[in-house]
Amino acid sequence: MDNESIQKDKKQPGPLIMFAGIGIGFVWLLFVGIWLFFYAGGFSILQNIGVFFLSLAVVAILETVIWIPWAMKQPDWGRRDG
């Protein structure tokens, strides 16, 4: 299969996947804002950094769970060029 036919076979992600990915980003920003405004004062700087990185890890896991099934359906999944 050549490069042109692979490009033609690629499908765009559905709107549900795109909206879910964007929604997760906005919910994360809302969480960080609420955390900083209401809860951060009761914790040390290291604990707040830990909450930030833990929340970022949760976002990364959710985004991965959403996008990997779509990516695996692409015709060049796992293909190495070179």
HTML snippet that shows the backbone in 3Dmol.js (N, CA, C, O; Angstrom):
<script src="https://3Dmol.org/build/3Dmol-min.js"></script>
<div id="view" style="width:600px;height:400px;position:relative"></div>
<script>
const pdb = `
ATOM      1  N   MET A   1       0.851  -1.173   0.000  1.00  0.00           N
ATOM      2  CA  MET A   1       0.000   0.000   0.000  1.00  0.00           C
ATOM      3  C   MET A   1       0.900   1.240   0.000  1.00  0.00           C
ATOM      4  O   MET A   1       1.775   1.377   0.856  1.00  0.00           O
ATOM      5  N   ASP A   2       0.685   2.126  -0.946  1.00  0.00           N
ATOM      6  CA  ASP A   2       1.530   3.316  -1.014  1.00  0.00           C
ATOM      7  C   ASP A   2       0.984   4.433  -0.127  1.00  0.00           C
ATOM      8  O   ASP A   2      -0.110   4.326   0.426  1.00  0.00           O
ATOM      9  N   ASN A   3       1.756   5.490  -0.004  1.00  0.00           N
ATOM     10  CA  ASN A   3       1.423   6.592   0.892  1.00  0.00           C
ATOM     11  C   ASN A   3       0.126   7.298   0.504  1.00  0.00           C
ATOM     12  O   ASN A   3      -0.636   7.709   1.379  1.00  0.00           O
ATOM     13  N   GLU A   4      -0.135   7.444  -0.800  1.00  0.00           N
ATOM     14  CA  GLU A   4      -1.340   8.154  -1.240  1.00  0.00           C
ATOM     15  C   GLU A   4      -2.599   7.391  -0.862  1.00  0.00           C
ATOM     16  O   GLU A   4      -3.577   8.002  -0.432  1.00  0.00           O
ATOM     17  N   SER A   5      -2.599   6.071  -1.013  1.00  0.00           N
ATOM     18  CA  SER A   5      -3.795   5.309  -0.669  1.00  0.00           C
ATOM     19  C   SER A   5      -4.021   5.285   0.837  1.00  0.00           C
ATOM     20  O   SER A   5      -5.163   5.236   1.292  1.00  0.00           O
ATOM     21  N   ILE A   6      -2.936   5.321   1.614  1.00  0.00           N
ATOM     22  CA  ILE A   6      -3.088   5.383   3.069  1.00  0.00           C
ATOM     23  C   ILE A   6      -3.722   6.708   3.463  1.00  0.00           C
ATOM     24  O   ILE A   6      -4.599   6.743   4.327  1.00  0.00           O
ATOM     25  N   GLN A   7      -3.290   7.792   2.844  1.00  0.00           N
ATOM     26  CA  GLN A   7      -3.851   9.099   3.157  1.00  0.00           C
ATOM     27  C   GLN A   7      -5.336   9.152   2.809  1.00  0.00           C
ATOM     28  O   GLN A   7      -6.109   9.795   3.519  1.00  0.00           O
ATOM     29  N   LYS A   8      -5.745   8.491   1.734  1.00  0.00           N
ATOM     30  CA  LYS A   8      -7.153   8.483   1.344  1.00  0.00           C
ATOM     31  C   LYS A   8      -7.990   7.659   2.303  1.00  0.00           C
ATOM     32  O   LYS A   8      -9.158   7.978   2.528  1.00  0.00           O
ATOM     33  N   ASP A   9      -7.412   6.590   2.881  1.00  0.00           N
ATOM     34  CA  ASP A   9      -8.147   5.712   3.779  1.00  0.00           C
ATOM     35  C   ASP A   9      -8.305   6.283   5.182  1.00  0.00           C
ATOM     36  O   ASP A   9      -9.147   5.809   5.946  1.00  0.00           O
ATOM     37  N   LYS A  10      -7.518   7.285   5.534  1.00  0.00           N
ATOM     38  CA  LYS A  10      -7.613   7.853   6.874  1.00  0.00           C
ATOM     39  C   LYS A  10      -8.968   8.517   7.061  1.00  0.00           C
ATOM     40  O   LYS A  10      -9.480   9.204   6.177  1.00  0.00           O
ATOM     41  N   LYS A  11      -9.525   8.293   8.230  1.00  0.00           N
ATOM     42  CA  LYS A  11     -10.814   8.891   8.552  1.00  0.00           C
ATOM     43  C   LYS A  11     -10.611   9.971   9.609  1.00  0.00           C
ATOM     44  O   LYS A  11      -9.733   9.863  10.465  1.00  0.00           O
ATOM     45  N   GLN A  12     -11.419  10.992   9.537  1.00  0.00           N
ATOM     46  CA  GLN A  12     -11.391  12.041  10.534  1.00  0.00           C
ATOM     47  C   GLN A  12     -12.044  11.519  11.814  1.00  0.00           C
ATOM     48  O   GLN A  12     -12.963  10.703  11.752  1.00  0.00           O
ATOM     49  N   PRO A  13     -11.576  11.983  12.969  1.00  0.00           N
ATOM     50  CA  PRO A  13     -12.221  11.560  14.214  1.00  0.00           C
ATOM     51  C   PRO A  13     -13.639  12.114  14.287  1.00  0.00           C
ATOM     52  O   PRO A  13     -13.932  13.193  13.771  1.00  0.00           O
ATOM     53  N   GLY A  14     -14.494  11.365  14.929  1.00  0.00           N
ATOM     54  CA  GLY A  14     -15.876  11.794  15.068  1.00  0.00           C
ATOM     55  C   GLY A  14     -16.004  12.996  15.981  1.00  0.00           C
ATOM     56  O   GLY A  14     -15.115  13.269  16.787  1.00  0.00           O
ATOM     57  N   PRO A  15     -17.107  13.711  15.856  1.00  0.00           N
ATOM     58  CA  PRO A  15     -17.278  14.905  16.693  1.00  0.00           C
ATOM     59  C   PRO A  15     -17.364  14.563  18.181  1.00  0.00           C
ATOM     60  O   PRO A  15     -16.967  15.372  19.020  1.00  0.00           O
ATOM     61  N   LEU A  16     -17.873  13.382  18.518  1.00  0.00           N
ATOM     62  CA  LEU A  16     -17.975  13.010  19.926  1.00  0.00           C
ATOM     63  C   LEU A  16     -16.592  12.880  20.556  1.00  0.00           C
ATOM     64  O   LEU A  16     -16.377  13.323  21.684  1.00  0.00           O
ATOM     65  N   ILE A  17     -15.656  12.276  19.829  1.00  0.00           N
ATOM     66  CA  ILE A  17     -14.299  12.132  20.345  1.00  0.00           C
ATOM     67  C   ILE A  17     -13.643  13.503  20.492  1.00  0.00           C
ATOM     68  O   ILE A  17     -12.978  13.767  21.494  1.00  0.00           O
ATOM     69  N   MET A  18     -13.824  14.362  19.519  1.00  0.00           N
ATOM     70  CA  MET A  18     -13.207  15.685  19.594  1.00  0.00           C
ATOM     71  C   MET A  18     -13.797  16.504  20.741  1.00  0.00           C
ATOM     72  O   MET A  18     -13.056  17.136  21.494  1.00  0.00           O
ATOM     73  N   PHE A  19     -15.129  16.497  20.879  1.00  0.00           N
ATOM     74  CA  PHE A  19     -15.760  17.251  21.954  1.00  0.00           C
ATOM     75  C   PHE A  19     -15.376  16.686  23.321  1.00  0.00           C
ATOM     76  O   PHE A  19     -15.204  17.443  24.277  1.00  0.00           O
ATOM     77  N   ALA A  20     -15.243  15.365  23.422  1.00  0.00           N
ATOM     78  CA  ALA A  20     -14.830  14.765  24.689  1.00  0.00           C
ATOM     79  C   ALA A  20     -13.416  15.189  25.056  1.00  0.00           C
ATOM     80  O   ALA A  20     -13.143  15.510  26.213  1.00  0.00           O
ATOM     81  N   GLY A  21     -12.517  15.191  24.078  1.00  0.00           N
ATOM     82  CA  GLY A  21     -11.150  15.624  24.347  1.00  0.00           C
ATOM     83  C   GLY A  21     -11.068  17.073  24.769  1.00  0.00           C
ATOM     84  O   GLY A  21     -10.345  17.419  25.703  1.00  0.00           O
ATOM     85  N   ILE A  22     -11.806  17.916  24.082  1.00  0.00           N
ATOM     86  CA  ILE A  22     -11.825  19.340  24.436  1.00  0.00           C
ATOM     87  C   ILE A  22     -12.501  19.534  25.793  1.00  0.00           C
ATOM     88  O   ILE A  22     -12.047  20.338  26.607  1.00  0.00           O
ATOM     89  N   GLY A  23     -13.580  18.800  26.033  1.00  0.00           N
ATOM     90  CA  GLY A  23     -14.292  18.886  27.309  1.00  0.00           C
ATOM     91  C   GLY A  23     -13.426  18.486  28.490  1.00  0.00           C
ATOM     92  O   GLY A  23     -13.477  19.115  29.546  1.00  0.00           O
ATOM     93  N   ILE A  24     -12.629  17.436  28.312  1.00  0.00           N
ATOM     94  CA  ILE A  24     -11.734  17.017  29.384  1.00  0.00           C
ATOM     95  C   ILE A  24     -10.733  18.129  29.692  1.00  0.00           C
ATOM     96  O   ILE A  24     -10.421  18.384  30.855  1.00  0.00           O
ATOM     97  N   GLY A  25     -10.238  18.782  28.661  1.00  0.00           N
ATOM     98  CA  GLY A  25      -9.309  19.893  28.875  1.00  0.00           C
ATOM     99  C   GLY A  25      -9.954  21.040  29.646  1.00  0.00           C
ATOM    100  O   GLY A  25      -9.345  21.592  30.562  1.00  0.00           O
ATOM    101  N   PHE A  26     -11.172  21.397  29.281  1.00  0.00           N
ATOM    102  CA  PHE A  26     -11.852  22.485  29.982  1.00  0.00           C
ATOM    103  C   PHE A  26     -12.191  22.107  31.424  1.00  0.00           C
ATOM    104  O   PHE A  26     -12.063  22.931  32.330  1.00  0.00           O
ATOM    105  N   VAL A  27     -12.620  20.871  31.637  1.00  0.00           N
ATOM    106  CA  VAL A  27     -12.925  20.417  33.003  1.00  0.00           C
ATOM    107  C   VAL A  27     -11.654  20.431  33.848  1.00  0.00           C
ATOM    108  O   VAL A  27     -11.695  20.785  35.026  1.00  0.00           O
ATOM    109  N   TRP A  28     -10.525  20.047  33.251  1.00  0.00           N
ATOM    110  CA  TRP A  28      -9.264  20.073  33.994  1.00  0.00           C
ATOM    111  C   TRP A  28      -8.898  21.502  34.379  1.00  0.00           C
ATOM    112  O   TRP A  28      -8.507  21.760  35.517  1.00  0.00           O
ATOM    113  N   LEU A  29      -9.026  22.432  33.429  1.00  0.00           N
ATOM    114  CA  LEU A  29      -8.733  23.828  33.750  1.00  0.00           C
ATOM    115  C   LEU A  29      -9.659  24.358  34.844  1.00  0.00           C
ATOM    116  O   LEU A  29      -9.220  25.101  35.722  1.00  0.00           O
ATOM    117  N   LEU A  30     -10.919  23.985  34.796  1.00  0.00           N
ATOM    118  CA  LEU A  30     -11.872  24.384  35.831  1.00  0.00           C
ATOM    119  C   LEU A  30     -11.471  23.799  37.181  1.00  0.00           C
ATOM    120  O   LEU A  30     -11.502  24.491  38.199  1.00  0.00           O
ATOM    121  N   PHE A  31     -11.092  22.512  37.184  1.00  0.00           N
ATOM    122  CA  PHE A  31     -10.649  21.883  38.421  1.00  0.00           C
ATOM    123  C   PHE A  31      -9.440  22.599  39.004  1.00  0.00           C
ATOM    124  O   PHE A  31      -9.412  22.895  40.198  1.00  0.00           O
ATOM    125  N   VAL A  32      -8.447  22.878  38.179  1.00  0.00           N
ATOM    126  CA  VAL A  32      -7.230  23.544  38.673  1.00  0.00           C
ATOM    127  C   VAL A  32      -7.570  24.930  39.218  1.00  0.00           C
ATOM    128  O   VAL A  32      -7.050  25.331  40.259  1.00  0.00           O
ATOM    129  N   GLY A  33      -8.428  25.655  38.527  1.00  0.00           N
ATOM    130  CA  GLY A  33      -8.825  26.977  39.007  1.00  0.00           C
ATOM    131  C   GLY A  33      -9.552  26.919  40.338  1.00  0.00           C
ATOM    132  O   GLY A  33      -9.255  27.697  41.244  1.00  0.00           O
ATOM    133  N   ILE A  34     -10.507  26.001  40.463  1.00  0.00           N
ATOM    134  CA  ILE A  34     -11.241  25.856  41.724  1.00  0.00           C
ATOM    135  C   ILE A  34     -10.311  25.396  42.831  1.00  0.00           C
ATOM    136  O   ILE A  34     -10.397  25.875  43.962  1.00  0.00           O
ATOM    137  N   TRP A  35      -9.413  24.456  42.503  1.00  0.00           N
ATOM    138  CA  TRP A  35      -8.460  23.982  43.506  1.00  0.00           C
ATOM    139  C   TRP A  35      -7.599  25.134  44.024  1.00  0.00           C
ATOM    140  O   TRP A  35      -7.425  25.299  45.232  1.00  0.00           O
ATOM    141  N   LEU A  36      -7.066  25.925  43.100  1.00  0.00           N
ATOM    142  CA  LEU A  36      -6.196  27.023  43.517  1.00  0.00           C
ATOM    143  C   LEU A  36      -6.954  28.077  44.323  1.00  0.00           C
ATOM    144  O   LEU A  36      -6.413  28.641  45.274  1.00  0.00           O
ATOM    145  N   PHE A  37      -8.181  28.337  43.952  1.00  0.00           N
ATOM    146  CA  PHE A  37      -8.947  29.391  44.614  1.00  0.00           C
ATOM    147  C   PHE A  37      -9.450  28.967  45.997  1.00  0.00           C
ATOM    148  O   PHE A  37      -9.374  29.744  46.948  1.00  0.00           O
ATOM    149  N   PHE A  38      -9.962  27.738  46.110  1.00  0.00           N
ATOM    150  CA  PHE A  38     -10.623  27.325  47.350  1.00  0.00           C
ATOM    151  C   PHE A  38      -9.783  26.426  48.257  1.00  0.00           C
ATOM    152  O   PHE A  38      -9.891  26.528  49.479  1.00  0.00           O
ATOM    153  N   TYR A  39      -8.958  25.560  47.697  1.00  0.00           N
ATOM    154  CA  TYR A  39      -8.341  24.513  48.505  1.00  0.00           C
ATOM    155  C   TYR A  39      -6.836  24.620  48.658  1.00  0.00           C
ATOM    156  O   TYR A  39      -6.290  24.038  49.595  1.00  0.00           O
ATOM    157  N   ALA A  40      -6.147  25.323  47.799  1.00  0.00           N
ATOM    158  CA  ALA A  40      -4.687  25.314  47.798  1.00  0.00           C
ATOM    159  C   ALA A  40      -4.084  25.909  49.063  1.00  0.00           C
ATOM    160  O   ALA A  40      -2.984  25.527  49.461  1.00  0.00           O
ATOM    161  N   GLY A  41      -4.779  26.821  49.687  1.00  0.00           N
ATOM    162  CA  GLY A  41      -4.233  27.478  50.875  1.00  0.00           C
ATOM    163  C   GLY A  41      -4.023  26.539  52.048  1.00  0.00           C
ATOM    164  O   GLY A  41      -3.172  26.800  52.899  1.00  0.00           O
ATOM    165  N   GLY A  42      -4.770  25.466  52.110  1.00  0.00           N
ATOM    166  CA  GLY A  42      -4.643  24.529  53.221  1.00  0.00           C
ATOM    167  C   GLY A  42      -3.561  23.485  53.028  1.00  0.00           C
ATOM    168  O   GLY A  42      -3.378  22.625  53.889  1.00  0.00           O
ATOM    169  N   PHE A  43      -2.850  23.540  51.931  1.00  0.00           N
ATOM    170  CA  PHE A  43      -1.825  22.549  51.627  1.00  0.00           C
ATOM    171  C   PHE A  43      -0.492  23.240  51.372  1.00  0.00           C
ATOM    172  O   PHE A  43      -0.449  24.422  51.030  1.00  0.00           O
ATOM    173  N   SER A  44       0.589  22.494  51.541  1.00  0.00           N
ATOM    174  CA  SER A  44       1.918  23.055  51.276  1.00  0.00           C
ATOM    175  C   SER A  44       2.128  23.166  49.766  1.00  0.00           C
ATOM    176  O   SER A  44       1.346  22.636  48.977  1.00  0.00           O
ATOM    177  N   ILE A  45       3.186  23.857  49.382  1.00  0.00           N
ATOM    178  CA  ILE A  45       3.483  24.043  47.961  1.00  0.00           C
ATOM    179  C   ILE A  45       3.761  22.699  47.288  1.00  0.00           C
ATOM    180  O   ILE A  45       3.348  22.478  46.150  1.00  0.00           O
ATOM    181  N   LEU A  46       4.454  21.808  47.983  1.00  0.00           N
ATOM    182  CA  LEU A  46       4.740  20.491  47.399  1.00  0.00           C
ATOM    183  C   LEU A  46       3.471  19.663  47.230  1.00  0.00           C
ATOM    184  O   LEU A  46       3.331  18.946  46.239  1.00  0.00           O
ATOM    185  N   GLN A  47       2.562  19.748  48.165  1.00  0.00           N
ATOM    186  CA  GLN A  47       1.300  19.034  48.029  1.00  0.00           C
ATOM    187  C   GLN A  47       0.476  19.594  46.875  1.00  0.00           C
ATOM    188  O   GLN A  47      -0.159  18.836  46.141  1.00  0.00           O
ATOM    189  N   ASN A  48       0.482  20.904  46.711  1.00  0.00           N
ATOM    190  CA  ASN A  48      -0.234  21.515  45.593  1.00  0.00           C
ATOM    191  C   ASN A  48       0.386  21.127  44.257  1.00  0.00           C
ATOM    192  O   ASN A  48      -0.331  20.890  43.285  1.00  0.00           O
ATOM    193  N   ILE A  49       1.704  21.063  44.203  1.00  0.00           N
ATOM    194  CA  ILE A  49       2.359  20.603  42.980  1.00  0.00           C
ATOM    195  C   ILE A  49       1.996  19.149  42.704  1.00  0.00           C
ATOM    196  O   ILE A  49       1.779  18.763  41.555  1.00  0.00           O
ATOM    197  N   GLY A  50       1.930  18.343  43.767  1.00  0.00           N
ATOM    198  CA  GLY A  50       1.530  16.950  43.617  1.00  0.00           C
ATOM    199  C   GLY A  50       0.113  16.811  43.084  1.00  0.00           C
ATOM    200  O   GLY A  50      -0.143  15.970  42.222  1.00  0.00           O
ATOM    201  N   VAL A  51      -0.806  17.622  43.582  1.00  0.00           N
ATOM    202  CA  VAL A  51      -2.188  17.601  43.082  1.00  0.00           C
ATOM    203  C   VAL A  51      -2.225  18.005  41.622  1.00  0.00           C
ATOM    204  O   VAL A  51      -2.961  17.416  40.831  1.00  0.00           O
ATOM    205  N   PHE A  52      -1.439  19.000  41.261  1.00  0.00           N
ATOM    206  CA  PHE A  52      -1.389  19.444  39.878  1.00  0.00           C
ATOM    207  C   PHE A  52      -0.921  18.314  38.961  1.00  0.00           C
ATOM    208  O   PHE A  52      -1.558  18.026  37.948  1.00  0.00           O
ATOM    209  N   PHE A  53       0.195  17.678  39.323  1.00  0.00           N
ATOM    210  CA  PHE A  53       0.722  16.600  38.473  1.00  0.00           C
ATOM    211  C   PHE A  53      -0.184  15.376  38.464  1.00  0.00           C
ATOM    212  O   PHE A  53      -0.311  14.711  37.436  1.00  0.00           O
ATOM    213  N   LEU A  54      -0.814  15.071  39.588  1.00  0.00           N
ATOM    214  CA  LEU A  54      -1.752  13.952  39.619  1.00  0.00           C
ATOM    215  C   LEU A  54      -2.954  14.235  38.717  1.00  0.00           C
ATOM    216  O   LEU A  54      -3.405  13.351  37.988  1.00  0.00           O
ATOM    217  N   SER A  55      -3.469  15.457  38.764  1.00  0.00           N
ATOM    218  CA  SER A  55      -4.597  15.799  37.892  1.00  0.00           C
ATOM    219  C   SER A  55      -4.189  15.776  36.425  1.00  0.00           C
ATOM    220  O   SER A  55      -4.972  15.371  35.567  1.00  0.00           O
ATOM    221  N   LEU A  56      -2.970  16.206  36.137  1.00  0.00           N
ATOM    222  CA  LEU A  56      -2.457  16.160  34.768  1.00  0.00           C
ATOM    223  C   LEU A  56      -2.319  14.715  34.290  1.00  0.00           C
ATOM    224  O   LEU A  56      -2.600  14.414  33.130  1.00  0.00           O
ATOM    225  N   ALA A  57      -1.889  13.822  35.181  1.00  0.00           N
ATOM    226  CA  ALA A  57      -1.786  12.403  34.825  1.00  0.00           C
ATOM    227  C   ALA A  57      -3.161  11.808  34.545  1.00  0.00           C
ATOM    228  O   ALA A  57      -3.310  11.008  33.622  1.00  0.00           O
ATOM    229  N   VAL A  58      -4.165  12.188  35.329  1.00  0.00           N
ATOM    230  CA  VAL A  58      -5.524  11.695  35.090  1.00  0.00           C
ATOM    231  C   VAL A  58      -6.026  12.174  33.734  1.00  0.00           C
ATOM    232  O   VAL A  58      -6.652  11.407  33.003  1.00  0.00           O
ATOM    233  N   VAL A  59      -5.763  13.420  33.391  1.00  0.00           N
ATOM    234  CA  VAL A  59      -6.168  13.953  32.083  1.00  0.00           C
ATOM    235  C   VAL A  59      -5.464  13.188  30.964  1.00  0.00           C
ATOM    236  O   VAL A  59      -6.093  12.837  29.966  1.00  0.00           O
ATOM    237  N   ALA A  60      -4.179  12.928  31.121  1.00  0.00           N
ATOM    238  CA  ALA A  60      -3.440  12.187  30.100  1.00  0.00           C
ATOM    239  C   ALA A  60      -4.000  10.768  29.924  1.00  0.00           C
ATOM    240  O   ALA A  60      -4.116  10.282  28.799  1.00  0.00           O
ATOM    241  N   ILE A  61      -4.341  10.121  31.011  1.00  0.00           N
ATOM    242  CA  ILE A  61      -4.920   8.770  30.929  1.00  0.00           C
ATOM    243  C   ILE A  61      -6.271   8.811  30.226  1.00  0.00           C
ATOM    244  O   ILE A  61      -6.546   7.978  29.363  1.00  0.00           O
ATOM    245  N   LEU A  62      -7.111   9.768  30.586  1.00  0.00           N
ATOM    246  CA  LEU A  62      -8.435   9.871  29.951  1.00  0.00           C
ATOM    247  C   LEU A  62      -8.312  10.160  28.455  1.00  0.00           C
ATOM    248  O   LEU A  62      -9.008   9.549  27.643  1.00  0.00           O
ATOM    249  N   GLU A  63      -7.436  11.080  28.096  1.00  0.00           N
ATOM    250  CA  GLU A  63      -7.251  11.393  26.678  1.00  0.00           C
ATOM    251  C   GLU A  63      -6.721  10.181  25.920  1.00  0.00           C
ATOM    252  O   GLU A  63      -7.136   9.928  24.789  1.00  0.00           O
ATOM    253  N   THR A  64      -5.813   9.436  26.530  1.00  0.00           N
ATOM    254  CA  THR A  64      -5.272   8.240  25.889  1.00  0.00           C
ATOM    255  C   THR A  64      -6.363   7.198  25.686  1.00  0.00           C
ATOM    256  O   THR A  64      -6.453   6.592  24.618  1.00  0.00           O
ATOM    257  N   VAL A  65      -7.182   6.989  26.691  1.00  0.00           N
ATOM    258  CA  VAL A  65      -8.268   6.011  26.589  1.00  0.00           C
ATOM    259  C   VAL A  65      -9.259   6.395  25.492  1.00  0.00           C
ATOM    260  O   VAL A  65      -9.819   5.527  24.823  1.00  0.00           O
ATOM    261  N   ILE A  66      -9.469   7.678  25.314  1.00  0.00           N
ATOM    262  CA  ILE A  66     -10.405   8.142  24.287  1.00  0.00           C
ATOM    263  C   ILE A  66      -9.807   8.012  22.891  1.00  0.00           C
ATOM    264  O   ILE A  66     -10.495   7.563  21.974  1.00  0.00           O
ATOM    265  N   TRP A  67      -8.535   8.393  22.704  1.00  0.00           N
ATOM    266  CA  TRP A  67      -7.966   8.508  21.362  1.00  0.00           C
ATOM    267  C   TRP A  67      -7.308   7.242  20.828  1.00  0.00           C
ATOM    268  O   TRP A  67      -7.270   7.057  19.612  1.00  0.00           O
ATOM    269  N   ILE A  68      -6.792   6.370  21.677  1.00  0.00           N
ATOM    270  CA  ILE A  68      -6.101   5.170  21.186  1.00  0.00           C
ATOM    271  C   ILE A  68      -7.009   4.268  20.353  1.00  0.00           C
ATOM    272  O   ILE A  68      -6.566   3.805  19.302  1.00  0.00           O
ATOM    273  N   PRO A  69      -8.248   3.988  20.754  1.00  0.00           N
ATOM    274  CA  PRO A  69      -9.087   3.136  19.891  1.00  0.00           C
ATOM    275  C   PRO A  69      -9.295   3.723  18.491  1.00  0.00           C
ATOM    276  O   PRO A  69      -9.310   2.984  17.507  1.00  0.00           O
ATOM    277  N   TRP A  70      -9.454   5.026  18.400  1.00  0.00           N
ATOM    278  CA  TRP A  70      -9.592   5.657  17.086  1.00  0.00           C
ATOM    279  C   TRP A  70      -8.294   5.526  16.293  1.00  0.00           C
ATOM    280  O   TRP A  70      -8.319   5.206  15.105  1.00  0.00           O
ATOM    281  N   ALA A  71      -7.168   5.770  16.948  1.00  0.00           N
ATOM    282  CA  ALA A  71      -5.882   5.707  16.253  1.00  0.00           C
ATOM    283  C   ALA A  71      -5.571   4.299  15.764  1.00  0.00           C
ATOM    284  O   ALA A  71      -4.958   4.131  14.710  1.00  0.00           O
ATOM    285  N   MET A  72      -5.984   3.294  16.515  1.00  0.00           N
ATOM    286  CA  MET A  72      -5.708   1.914  16.115  1.00  0.00           C
ATOM    287  C   MET A  72      -6.471   1.508  14.856  1.00  0.00           C
ATOM    288  O   MET A  72      -6.088   0.557  14.175  1.00  0.00           O
ATOM    289  N   LYS A  73      -7.526   2.213  14.553  1.00  0.00           N
ATOM    290  CA  LYS A  73      -8.311   1.919  13.351  1.00  0.00           C
ATOM    291  C   LYS A  73      -7.727   2.548  12.095  1.00  0.00           C
ATOM    292  O   LYS A  73      -8.202   2.281  10.991  1.00  0.00           O
ATOM    293  N   GLN A  74      -6.707   3.376  12.248  1.00  0.00           N
ATOM    294  CA  GLN A  74      -6.100   4.033  11.103  1.00  0.00           C
ATOM    295  C   GLN A  74      -5.240   3.040  10.320  1.00  0.00           C
ATOM    296  O   GLN A  74      -4.614   2.162  10.913  1.00  0.00           O
ATOM    297  N   PRO A  75      -5.206   3.173   9.004  1.00  0.00           N
ATOM    298  CA  PRO A  75      -4.496   2.182   8.183  1.00  0.00           C
ATOM    299  C   PRO A  75      -2.994   2.140   8.407  1.00  0.00           C
ATOM    300  O   PRO A  75      -2.369   1.119   8.120  1.00  0.00           O
ATOM    301  N   ASP A  76      -2.396   3.203   8.907  1.00  0.00           N
ATOM    302  CA  ASP A  76      -0.954   3.182   9.123  1.00  0.00           C
ATOM    303  C   ASP A  76      -0.584   3.018  10.592  1.00  0.00           C
ATOM    304  O   ASP A  76       0.509   3.409  11.002  1.00  0.00           O
ATOM    305  N   TRP A  77      -1.484   2.444  11.387  1.00  0.00           N
ATOM    306  CA  TRP A  77      -1.222   2.217  12.807  1.00  0.00           C
ATOM    307  C   TRP A  77      -0.036   1.261  12.953  1.00  0.00           C
ATOM    308  O   TRP A  77      -0.042   0.163  12.397  1.00  0.00           O
ATOM    309  N   GLY A  78       0.956   1.678  13.687  1.00  0.00           N
ATOM    310  CA  GLY A  78       2.116   0.852  13.947  1.00  0.00           C
ATOM    311  C   GLY A  78       3.103   0.765  12.804  1.00  0.00           C
ATOM    312  O   GLY A  78       4.099   0.047  12.908  1.00  0.00           O
ATOM    313  N   ARG A  79       2.861   1.461  11.737  1.00  0.00           N
ATOM    314  CA  ARG A  79       3.743   1.416  10.574  1.00  0.00           C
ATOM    315  C   ARG A  79       4.919   2.364  10.804  1.00  0.00           C
ATOM    316  O   ARG A  79       4.752   3.490  11.270  1.00  0.00           O
ATOM    317  N   ARG A  80       6.084   1.888  10.471  1.00  0.00           N
ATOM    318  CA  ARG A  80       7.283   2.720  10.600  1.00  0.00           C
ATOM    319  C   ARG A  80       7.750   3.114   9.213  1.00  0.00           C
ATOM    320  O   ARG A  80       7.865   2.285   8.311  1.00  0.00           O
ATOM    321  N   ASP A  81       8.014   4.392   9.069  1.00  0.00           N
ATOM    322  CA  ASP A  81       8.577   4.873   7.806  1.00  0.00           C
ATOM    323  C   ASP A  81      10.088   4.877   7.925  1.00  0.00           C
ATOM    324  O   ASP A  81      10.640   5.277   8.950  1.00  0.00           O
ATOM    325  N   GLY A  82      10.745   4.437   6.884  1.00  0.00           N
ATOM    326  CA  GLY A  82      12.196   4.509   6.908  1.00  0.00           C
ATOM    327  C   GLY A  82      12.850   3.243   6.739  1.00  0.00           C
ATOM    328  O   GLY A  82      14.079   3.177   6.742  1.00  0.00           O
TER     329      GLY A  82
END
`;
const viewer = $3Dmol.createViewer("view");
viewer.addModel(pdb, "pdb");
viewer.setStyle({}, {cartoon: {color: "spectrum"}});
viewer.zoomTo();
viewer.render();
</script>
